[in-house]
């Protein structure tokens, strides 16, 4: 029982002590490790219960609502988190703006999801059609989770945020185990469990976020709907994280290769999510912490401390996995997924690069520079699409994994150059003010 707190304190010592960020960062990383562990367990259960082809269909049915919800949100959850962190006294005002916008978003996006499913399901087996019907509630559930966690992030209620991140796996894993015990492992039954897990997460996150009552007085002028939208749109492309959220790599395989190839690919990347969870966990803490810091030199120190902490932890994880992945995949998923080992080795490198780019993008957004992540994602997209065409055509799923790694490297490079340029402009402006 004492191991986790001791580990949390040691890991937290690497992070700047600012508004409790040390402990919160350590707890967030531990939660990320737990989530990765549950993902491996749920991934094993899904692969063994469904097989490669049905596993591929399940991945696509979850992917559509994720893509639609992220596109339709226009980056607003991140904007809400930023303005709530900047001035907690304006929480109720900012929340009211977000609710009014969400009321318009949800019905429209549900209709879009229904239209996409209708087109996708043409000619599909009855089992796939039945499973797809259960996912129609996923868009509002996903949006509730995104807005709820973003509000908690802005409020800097990190412990509640970390606990609520565990709701989905806490429902999903037991549900899949029950299905296996009852020998009811059809695609429809599995999708019902997945949908219930997402709905539970959305409801819990939103309830916790809305229960907050700020006692702080407002220090700034209230933000307008126009300003909230502009901040969200400026960072929209960057906040969506095209590969992690939209799974363009999975879409490409599912649409242009085969469901079986997608099932093998999904298993191949099952262990590569860990670097992403480390950077995402630290970003939950770093983003509002940087946003709340008004001292520019200190803000920059926080940005790079979080970056190097995330990079070091992710690199160590990748090295361990590269040495053990050839044993882990056949052991957990079975010999029919041995082909996934080569995919995993390449995807681990891509995961490391993508995780480094994520923590830097989030901290720069917290510094009031949402356009940085948008430029990085635009670079990623411009690099990824031709790389996917070439890699997928000549090397199949392994080529797709290589394309992701190349795109991640280009995106990270753009962010590093942007940060250096932005800091130089800030320093020059400070010098000019000092000499005038």
N, C-alpha and C positions, 0 to 999 in steps of 0.2 A: 504493500500500500504506500510505502514511503519512496519507492523508486521514481515514480512519475514526478512528484513535486521536486525531488532532488535534481532530476534531469532538467526539469523546467527552469530551476534557478540557474544552473550552469549554462544552459543554452541562452537564457535571457541576459546573462552578463555580456554577451556580444552586442547587445542592442542598446542604443542610447536611452538613458533613463529620462523619459519625458511622458508625463501623465500616465504612468503605469505601463508603458509600452514593453518593458522588459518581460514582465510576467505574462502579459497578454500575448506577446509574440511567441513565447515558449509554449503556452497553452494552445495557441492556434496551430503551431507545427505539430504538436502531439495529436490534436484532433485530426489534422490532415493525414497523419500516419495511420490513425485508426480508420479513417474513411477509406484510405487506400487498401488497408487490410480487408475491410468489408467488401470493397469492390472486387478484390481478387476472389473472395468467397462467393459473392453473387455471380461473378463471371464464370467461375467453375460450375456452379449450379446450373446457370443458364446454358452453358455449352453442353453439359452432360445431359440435361433434360431435353434440349431442343435439337442438338446436332448442328453442323455447320450451316445448312440452308435455312432452317427455321430461326437460328440465331441471327443470321443476316437480316431476315425479315423483321425480327424484333428490334434490331438496331435501327432500321429505317423508320419503323413506326414511331419510335421515340424521337428520332432525329427531326422529322417534319415539324412537330409543334415547337421544338427548341428553336429551330431556324425562324419560324414565323413569329414567335414571341419576341425573340431578340431583335429582329428587324423592326417589328412594330413598336417596340419600346422607345426607339430613337435615342437611346443613351440616357433616358430620363432618370432611371434609378441611380446612376452615378452622379448626375447633377443634384439630385435630392440629397445624397450622402455628402456631397461637397458643401452645399449651402447650410445644411444642418450642422455640420462640423464647424463651419466658419462662424456661425452665430446660433448657438442652441436656443437662444431666446426667441428666435423666429421659427421654431419648430412647427407650431400649429399653423402658422401662415403658409409655410412651405408645404406642409402636408396637405392643406386644403387645395393648393394649386395642383399637386400631384394627383389627388383623388379626382378632381374635375377632368384632368387629362386622361386618366385611366378609364373613366366611365365611357369616354368616346373610343378608346383604344380596344377594349376587350371585345365588344360585340363584332366590330369590324374584323378583328383578327380571328375570331372563332369562325366567321363566314369564310375567310381566306383558307383556314385549315380544312374546312369541309370541302371546299373546291379542290384543293390539292389532293386530298384523299380520294375524291371521286375520280380524278384523272389517273392517279397512281394505281387504283384498284381494278382498272379495266383489265379483264382477262386473268385476274389473280384467283387462286383457289379459295373456296368458301371459308377455310380456316383463317386465311389472311384477312379476308373481308370482315369476319366476325371479330377478330382481334383489333382491327383498325377502328371499328365502331366504338370500342371502349376508350379510345384515346381522345375523343372529341372534347373532353373536359381538361385536357392537359395544358392548353394555352393559358386559361385563367389561373390554373394551379401554379404553373411556372412563373407567371407574372407576379402572383402573390408572394412567391418565394423571393423573387428578385427585388421587389419593392420592400418587402419586410426586412430582408437582410441588409439592404442598402440603408434603410432608416436606422436600424440598430448600429450599423457601422458609423453613420454620421453622429449618432448619439454617443459613440464610443462605449457602448455597453458590450464589451468584448466577450465577457463570460456568457451572457445570454446568446450572443451570436454564435459562439463556438458550440454551445449545447444544441442549438437549433440546427446547425449543420449536420448533426448526427441523426436527426429525425428520420430522414429518408432511408438511410441504411438500416436503422433500427427497426423499421417496418418491413423493408424489402427482404432482408436475409431470413428472418423468421418465417415470413410468408412463403418464400421459395422452399424452405425446409419442410414446411407443412404440406406443400404441394407434392414434394418428393415422397414424404411419408405416406400420403394418401394415394400415391400413384396417379395423380391427376396433373400431368405435365404437358398438356396441350398448349398450343400457342395462345389460345384465348385465355386460358386460366392464368398463364404466366403474365400476360399483358394486364389482366385485372389486378394482380398483385403489384405490378409496376405502377399502374395508375393510382392505386390507393396510397402507395408510398409517396408519390409526388403530391397528391392532394393533402395528405397529412402534413407534409413539410410546408406547403403553402399556407395552410390554415394556421399552423402553429407560429410561423414566422410573422405573419401579418397581425395576429392577435397580440403577440409580444411587443411588436413595434408600436402599435396603436395605443397600448396601455401606458405609454410613457407620458409623464407630465413634467415639463421643464419648469424650474423655479428661477432660472436666470433671466435677467433683464436684457432686452435687445440692445446691442451696441451699434448696429448698422441699420440702414434703411431697408425696408422689406423688399424682397426680390419680386420681380414681376413675372408673369407667365412667359413673356417674351424673352426675358433674360434666362429663365430656367430652360426654355426650349433651345435657346442659342447655345448655352453651355453644353447641353446634351447632344445637340446636332454636331457641334464642333468636335466633340470627342466620340461621336457615334460609332464610326468605323473602328476606332481604336478600342472602344469599350466592348465591342462584340467579340473580339478575339476569334477571327474567322475560322482558324483550324480547330481550336478547342471547342468553340460553341457550335459552329455550323458544320463541323466535321466534313469539310470539302473533300478531304481525302477519302472518307467513307462514302460520300455521295458519288464521287467519281468511280469508285470500285463497284458500288451497288448498281449504278446506272449503265456503266460501260463494260464491266467485266462479268460478274455473276454473283448471286447471293452466297454461293459457296466460297468464292474468293473473299467476299466481305466477312463471312464468318471466320475464316482463317486470319484475316487482317485484324479483326476486333480482338481475337485471342492474342495475336502478336503484340498488340499495344496495351494489353491488360496490365502489365507491370510497368509500363513506361509512363503511367499517369502520376507516379510518385513525385518526380521533380516538379510537375505542374501543381500538385497539391501543396508542396512546400512553399513555392512562390506565391500561390494564391492565398495561403494561410497568412503569410507574412504581409501580403498586400492589404488584407483586411485591416491590419493594424497600422501599417505605414501610411496608407492613403489619408485617413482623417488626422493622423498625427502630423503629417507634413502640412495639410491644409490649415491646421490650427496654429502652426508656428509662423510668426510674423518676421522673425529675424532671418534674413536671407542666407548669410553664411552658415548659420546653424541648420537651416532647412536643407542646404546642399549637403552638409555632413550627414544628416539623417538619411537622405536619399542614397548616398553611396555606402553607408554602413549597412542599410537594409539590402542593397544590391549584393555586396560581397558576402554577407551572411547567407543569403539565399543561394548564391552561386556556389559557395563552398559546400553547403549541405546537399545541394542537388548533385554536384560533381561526385561527392563521396558515395551517394546513393547509386548513381549510374555506374561507377566503377564496380561496386559490389554486384549489381545486377548483370553487368556484362559478363562477369565471371561465372554466374550461376544460372543464367537464363536457359541454357541448353538442358539443364536438369529440371528446372522448375516447370516449364511448360508441359513436357510429357508427363511429369509426375502429377500435376494438378488437373490438366485438361484431357489427358489420354494420348495414346500414340497417333490417333487420327489427326492431331493438331501439330505434329512434329514439324511440318512445313512452316509453321509460324515462328520458329526460332530465328531464322534468317531475317524475317521482317522485324522481329523484336530488337535484334542487335542494331539495326539501322535506326529504328524508331527511338531507341534510347538516346542516341546522339541528338536527334531532332528534338526530343523532349527536353534535354538540357538547354539547348539554345532557346527554345520557346519559353522555358521557365525564366531564364535570365532576362529575356525581352519583356516578359510580363511584369516583373517587379519594378523594372526601370520605367515602364510605361505608366504604371499605377502611381508611383511616387512623383513623376513629372506632372501627371494630372492633378495630384494633390497640391502641387506647387502652382496651380492655376494655369497649366499649359496643356489643356486637353488635345490641342492640335498635334502635339508630338506623337501621341499614340495613333492618331488618324494617319499621319504621314507614314508611320512604321507599318501599319496594316495595309496601306495602299501599296507600299513597296513589297510587302509580303505577297499580296494578291498578284501584282504584276510579275513577280518572280515565280510564284507557285503554279499559275495556270499553264504556261509553256512547259515547265518542268514536269507537271503531271502528265501532259500529253506525251512527252518524250519518254519519261520514265515508265508510265503505265503501258505504253505501246511496246516497248522493247523488253522490260523486265517485270511487268505485271505488278503484283502487290508490293514487292520489294522496291521496285522503281518508284512507286507512289510514296513509300516511306522515305526514300532518298530525296524526293522532291520536297517533302516537308522539311527535312533538315536543311536543305539549301535555302529555302525561303525563310526559315527561322534565322539563319546566319545573316541574310541581307537585312531583315527587319531589325535585328539587334544592332547592326552597324549604323543604321540610320538614326536610331535612338541615341547612341553614344555621340554621334556627330552633332545631333540637334542639341543635346544637353550642353556640350562644350560651346557651341555657338550661342545658345541662349545665355549662358553664364558670362560669356565674354561681353555680350551686349549690356547685360546688367552691370558688370564691373565698369565698363566705359561710361555708362550713364551716371554711376555713382561718382566717378572721378570728375566728370564735367560739372556736376552739381557742387562738388567740393571746391573747385577752382573758380566758380562763378561768384 
